[in-house]
């Protein structure tokens, strides 16, 4: 079996109205503004991306070696509306999609599905055979969205992460094999 092409994950992806660009300095202030559009959601995220915590979170994200970071752009307005990442791609063909935030205006719409489609199909075209998602069990909306894609719930990691609030979260793990993706 050939190893997947991890380096190929790092490229711009586009299918209107979604454009995924490698996260760069020019995206940070617009991303900060997008994150501020939802003051409530950060309570169930591992990190806080509001106020001064935004800079600390970005610094931590950039210290993680095995992440491919994307700014999520709405091409209809040319506006940064969030971020998403390929996390820990491994030589055995598994990669996680996570660290995702998108602004309320594009949630639950075809925009979000298009973003996920771009990332899923790109990972599979790079030779990955399985995609995983790890979701706080309190985040019912994200769990429903991942299941709607056709992923399977594989289990729950109990109290495996401490969030920025000090909460010991349980993490639901979902997986999708290449032949399970229906597009």
Buried (B, 14 or more C-beta within 10 A) or exposed (E): EEEBEBEBBEEEBEEEBBBBBEBEEEBBEBBBBBBBBBEEBBEBBBBBBBEEBBEBBBEEBEEEEEBBBBBBBBEEEEBBBBBBBBBBBBEEBBBBBBBBBBBEBBBEEEBBBBBBBBBBBBBBEBBBBBBBBBBBBBBEEBBEBBBEBBBEBEEEBEEEEEBBEEBEBBBBBBBBBBEEBEE
